Amino acid sequence: MKARTRFAPSPTGELHIGGVRTAIFSWLLAKHTGGEFYLRIEDTDQERYVPGSTRRILESFDWLGITLDGGPDHDELRTMKTDEDYPGALDDGEYRGVPGPFVQSHRLPIYRQWAEWLVAHGYAYRATETPEELARMRAEAQSRKQTFIFREEMRLRTDVRPDEPHVIRMRVQPRDGRTEFDDLIKGHMVFENAQIDDQVLLKMDGFPTYHLAVVVDDHLQGVTHVLRGDDWLPSAPKHVLLYRYFGWEEPKWAHVPNVLGTDGKKLSKRHGAQSVFEFRDQGYIPEALINFLALLGWAPGGGDEQSVFTREELIAKFSMEGVGSSPAVFDYNKLDWLNGVHIRRLADADLAGRLIPFLAQAGIAVDTPERRALLLRIIPHIKERTKKLTDAAPLVDFFFGDIQTPPAEMLIGPKMEQHLSLYALRETRRLVEAVEPFEDAPLEQAMRKLGDDLQLKPTQLFTVVRNAVTGKTVTPPLFATMAILGRETCLARLDRAIARLQSGG
């Protein structure tokens, strides 16, 4: 069965990483079955609307490399509450049989039509209780230590005319019955109708609530599988009832467990980066983030212990049977490890292109063909040390500009005295001036022989030389570093280090 799935965020701020995980599950399911995945913007809560949110959502999907099979196009985006048009948006979102519009505020007549249908068929009713009256009812219930559940018989006015301001509420029936459905993750679910309130479906301003809009849209747009977070499970019986009232075939339900921090609490700002762009700006790459998020609650099963996946491998292996029912833990250590693995899989030229903006932020301009060629020479020697794109700048900065000569104490090797370190630097300078060709293999051979001649351990000699020519204690492999820096640069830095150590400064 080809699955048609959707992701339907509200434009009320940055796209939370937990929501992105659910979107990835929906996308993988659709692609695994040869189906479609589309985006719908649920902007019915106009009070919480944040300008620019929709554009950022679209940019997030572009950065992740998730292609939409339908979604808001340029015209729809331009006519939202604020102009949300985005160069990468679809030219025509209504294709592959998924009908638009894909912005809920553009679908208000559709919701009004189906809300009135429910009233006409006895599944909903009109009500005019004000927010103040409802607040009093809620306070009275709380004073009796009861959960406030609105019922039709609680209406303060029953002679509500269609032409006066009112809301439309669903009529939960039968009151003493149960609503049951099967969930792909939770199993068979049973809810007592007595605990389900008569939910507002259409507000006085003509906007639907989530409950009406999501059911109408999912049905009309052919959604076959509804994947959403655990938080929506209490609302599921209301949606099941609406499907049954309308006489529509229900989609398959799947309520995905929450994502927790390592402290066992629901993921939140205190656990670190939360939006896709925060992860991007911290140096994570989309291949790793998709891989990591897919593994938050899903495993390939069948004894497959694989944990590093390409997008294509995830699509090939994904199934709902592999989604667990327990909350997943967001482990930054695992994400860092996966990010490093995927960085090492990149071609050098690809990695160079991704590093350039991060190097620029650190004040390292790679803005000429010569500097790009230099970066490409360096990359094979830093890949193993790069877990995030932000790790590269301190590993390469001394290649692109001069360094401050290290203080004398940094030029004295481990378990060495000043005079021995100074002698080692002078002998190294002599070697650097003479070695031919000036490449890493001849340099290593000559330097190791020098260490033997001086009766120094490699760690001792190489530490002194590394600090002198780079100004750092952690660098790419020393001999490759010296070869890339070149003979003249190494000689100049060794001369300054010798002078510094001679003066004791």
N, C-alpha and C positions, 0 to 999 in steps of 0.2 A: 504493500500500500504506500503510495506516495504521500508524504506528509506535507501539509501546508501549515507553517507556523508563523508566529509574529512576535515582535517585541514592541511593547506599547508604553514607553516612558512618558512621564509628565514633564513639561518644560519648566521645572521649578528649581533648577540648579544644576550642578555638575552631575554627570552620570556616575552613580555609585558603583564601585567595583563588584559588589555582590549582585547588583542588577546585570552587570556585564556578564558575569558567570552564567546567569540564567539565560541571557540572550545567546551566549555561545552554545549552550545545550540545545536551544531551539534551532539555531542555525545548523549545528551538526546533524541533528535529527532530520531536518529537511533535506540537506545535501546528501546524507547517507541513503535516503530513500528515493533520491532523484526528484524531490519536490521543491517547493518554493519557501523562501523566508522573506518576510517583508516588515517594514517599520511603519507603525502608526503612532501619531502624536496625540496624546490624551490631554488636551488643554482646556477641559471643561471647568477646571478650578481656576478661573481668571484672576482671583485675588492673590493666588500664590505664584502667578506667572512671573518668570524671570527673563527679561529680554536677553537674547543671545543664547539661551539654553538649547534651543532646537538646533541652531547652527553648530554648537559644540558637540551635540549628540551625533550629528552627521559626520563631523570631522573625526570623532572618535572611531566610528565604524570604518571610515576611510583609512585611518592610521593603522587600525588592527588588520586591515585587508579583508574585511567581511563585505562582500558584494551583496547588495539588496536586489531582490526580485520584484520589488514594488515599494512604493513609499512616496512621501510628499515631493512634488516636483517644484520647479521654479515658481510657477504661478501660485501654487498653494502657499509656499513659504513666504512669498512677497506680501500676501494678503492676510497673514496672521496678525495678532494684536500688535506686534512690531515686526518689521521686515526681517525675516529670518533666512533670506535667500543665501545660497551657498554655491560657489562655482562648481563643486563636485556633485551637486544634486542631480536627480534624474530629470531628463528633458520631458519625459511623460511617465509618471509613476503608474498609470493604470495600464498594465500589460501582463502577459502570461495569465490572463483570466482573473486577476485580483482587482476588483473594482474599487475605485476611490470614491470620494476624496479620502486622503489619509491623515487629515487633520480634523479632529472631532468638532471643533467649533464651526467647521464648514458643513457639518452634517445635521444641524439642529432640526430641520424639517423632518428628517428621517426618524429621529428619536420621538418627536412630537407625534408622528403618525402611529408608531408602535405603542406609545404610552396610551394614546386614545383607544387603540385596539384593545388593550388590556382592560380599560374601563368598560368599554362596550360589551366585552365578553365576561365581565364579572370577576376579573382577576386583579383589579386595582380600583381605587376610589380616590375622590378628591378630598383634600383636607386644607384647613386654613389656620391651624394653630400657629401663633407667632413664636419667634424664638424665646421671648420672655415667658410665654405660657408653657412652652416645653421645658424651659429651665426650672420653672416651679414644679412641674410634674416630676422632673428628674430629682430635684431636691427632696420632695416628699418621699419618693421611693428610697432614696439614700437614708432618710431619717428612719425608715422602717427596715433598713439594712436589706433592701431588695434591689435586684438588678432592674434598671428601668428598661422596659420593653413596651414600645408603643403598639396599641391595638386599636382596631377600628371603633370599638365601643367606647374608647376614651376620647373620641372627638368632642370638642366643645360646641361645634356647629355642624349640623348634618345637612342643612339645606344649601349646599355649596353650588353656585351657578358656574357653568363653564366659562362665562365671560368675566368673572371676577378673579382677582389674584388668588392663586391657590397652588398647592403642590399636588402631585399624584403619587400615592403610596401603593405598593404591592399588597395584595390581600393574601396572607399566608393561610393556606387551607390544605387539608383539614387541620384544625387547631390541635387536635389530640393525636395527630398522626406522626409519622416519621418520614424524613427525607434520606434516602440511601443512594449511594453511588459508589463506583469503583475508581480507585486512584491507582495509577501505574506505579507509584512509589509507596503510598501509605496502605494500599490494600482496600478492603471493603470498609466504607465509612458510613456511620449512622448518626443522624442528628435529630433530636426531638424538636418537632415543629413548635412546641410551646416555648422554646428558647430562641426562636427566630422572630425578630421584630418586623413590623410592617414597614419595610424600608422605603424611604423617599426615592422615587425613580426619576421624577421630573421636578425641578425646582421652580420657584415662582418666576425667576428670570428667563425661563425657557430652556435653560441648560440642563442636561441630564446629569444624574449622578453616575459614578463609575459603574454601578451595578447594572443599570439599564444599558448604558452605552457599550460596555464591553460585550454583553450578550448579543445585542443587535449587530454590532460590528463584526464580531467573530463569526456569527452565522452568515451574514450577507457577504462577507469576504472569504468564506469557505475554509475557515480554520478547522483543521482536523485534530490538532493536539494543542492543548493549552498548558504550557509550562510556565509556572510562576512560583514565587517564593512561599515558604511556609506561612508567612504572615497573612496570606490571603485565604488560608484554609477555612477560617470561621465564616467567610463570605460565600464559600462554595455552595452551601445548600440553597442560598438565595438565587444563585445563578442557575443551579440545577432546576429549581422550581420554575424559573422564568422560561427556560428551554421547554419544559413540559407544558407550561401554560400555552406557549406559542405553538406547540406541536412540532418543534424542530428537533432534528437529530442532534444529540449532544456530542461534543468533541470528546476525545479522551483526555482525562484530567491527570495532571502530574504536578504535585506540590513539592518543590525542591527544598530540602533542608537548608537552614541558615548556614552562613559562613561565620565561624567563630575566630577570635584571636587566640593566641597561644595561652591566654589566661582563662579560656573557657567561656568568655563573655562575647556577646554578639559584636561583630566587627563594627568599629566606629572610628572616629577621627583620632582617638587616643592611640590607636594601633598603628598609625602612620598614614601613608598615602592612601587616598580613597578614590580619586577620580582617575580615569585613564590617562589624562594629561599629566597628573602628578607622577605617575609611574614613568611616562615617557621622559619627563624632565629630569627624573632621577637616574636616567641612563638605561632603563630597561627597553628591550626591543620587542616588537609585536609578536614575533614568532615564539619567543619564550613566554610572554604573558598569556597568549592563547593556550599554549601547552600547559602552563601552570593552572590556569583557571579551569580548563577542561578536567584536570585531575582532582579538582576540589569537589569530591563527592561522586566521581565516576572512575571506574577502573575497567580495563578491557576484559577481564575475566578469563575463564578457561585456563588458568595457570599462567597467563601471559604476565610477565613481570616488567614489561617494557614501561619506561617512564619518560623517555624522550621521543616526541612525536613531531613530525611535520604536519601542516594543515591537512595535506592529502591523506596521511596515515590516520589522523583523527577522524576524518570523514569516513574512511573505509571501515574503521573499527567501532565507531560509536553505536550504541544501542541503549534504549531506556532500561533494559535489563541490568546494565552495568552501573546504573545510578543507585547509590545506597540511600538508606532511610535515616542515617545518622548525620548530625551536623559535621561539616568539614572544617578543618583547622587551617587557617591561613598562616603558613610558615615562611617567613622571609628568608630564612637560610636556604630552604629548598628552591625558592624563586631565584635567589642569587646564583645558586649552583646551576639551575636550568638556563639562566641567562648567559652564564659563562659558556655552557655547552653550545648554545645556539650561536653565540658570537664566534666561537671557534669554527663553526660550520660555514660561516660567511666567506665568500671570496674576498681576497684582500682589497680589491678595488671597491667592492660593496661596503666593506667595513670602513674604508677610508672616507667614503662619502657620508656615512652616518656619523663618523667621528668629527668631521670638520666643524659643524655647528657647536659641538661641545668644546672643542679646542678654542674656537673663537670666543666663547663665553669666558674661557680662562685666560684670554689675552694672547692666544697663539694663533696668528693669522696664517692660514694655508691658502693663500690667495694668488699664487703664481704656479705655472706648470712645474717650475723647479722645486717649489715647496711641496707640491702634491707628489712629485716623484720621490722626494725625500721621505714623505710620510709612507709611501708604498714600500720603501726599503725597510722602514722601521717595523711595520705592522707584523710581519711574521715572527718578530722577536718579542712582541708584547701580547700576542693573542692569549697565551697561556696564563698571563697575569691579569687579564681583563675580565672581570665579572660583570661590570656595568660600563657603559660608555663614558661615564664620568671618571672612571679609573685611569683613563689614558693620559690626561693632561700632565699629571706629575711624573709619568713615565717617559714623556717625550719632550717636555719643555726645554731641556738643556740642549736639544738638537737644533732648536729653532732660534736660539738667542744665546748671548754670552751668559756666564754664571758669575756669581760672586765667589771669589776664592775662599775656600773653607777656612775656618779658624784653625790654629795650630793643633788644638787637641783632636780635631777631626782627622788630621793628617798623620796621626800616630797610630800604628796598627795595634791589634790586640796582642797583649803581652810583649810589646816592643817599646823600646825607649826612643827618645827623640832622635838621637844620633843615628840609630839603626834605620829608622823610618826615613830620615833625610838621605842616607846613603842609598836606600832602596829606590827612592824617587829619582836620584841622580842616575843610577844604573838603568832604571826604566827609561829615562829620557834618552840615554845613549842607545838603548835598544830600539826605541821608537824611531829614532832618526835613521837607523841603519836597516831595519827589517825590510825585506823585499819578497814578494809584493806586499803592500800594506792591506792585508786582508785578514779575516778572523782566524783562519787555520794557521798561517805562519806566525801571527801574533801570539796565539795560544801556545804553540810549540816553543817559541823563543821565551815567553814569559814563564812557562813552567820550568824551563832549563835555568833561567835566572833565579827562580825561587830555590831550586836545588843547590845552585852555586852559593847562594846567600844563606843556605840552611834555614830557610823560612818555609813554613807551611803555606800552601796555596791561600788559605783563608787570610793569613797575615799580609802577604804581599798584595793580593788582589783587592783587599779592603782599602789599603792605602792608595792604590792606583785608582780604584773606582771613585773614591771620595775626591781625589784630586782632579780627575777629568770631567766628572759630572756634578760635583757638589752635593751628591745624594748618597744615601746608604742603600737604597733600593732602586735598581735599574734593570733594564733588559740585560741579557748576557753580556759580560764585560767586553769580550773580544769583538763581538759583532758591533757593540756600541762604539768601540774605538775605531773600527774600520769605517763605520758610517760617519762618525765625526770627522775623520780624515787626519792625516799626519800633522798638518800645520796647526789645526785646532788643538790636537792632543799635546803637541810640543808647547804651544803657548800656555795652555792651562797647567802643564807640568812645571814650566818655568815659574809661573806665579806661585804655585804651591811650594816649590823649593824655596823661593824668596820668603814666603810667609813662614815656613818652618825654620828657616835660618834666623829670622828675626824674632822667632818665638811668639809672634802676634796672632 
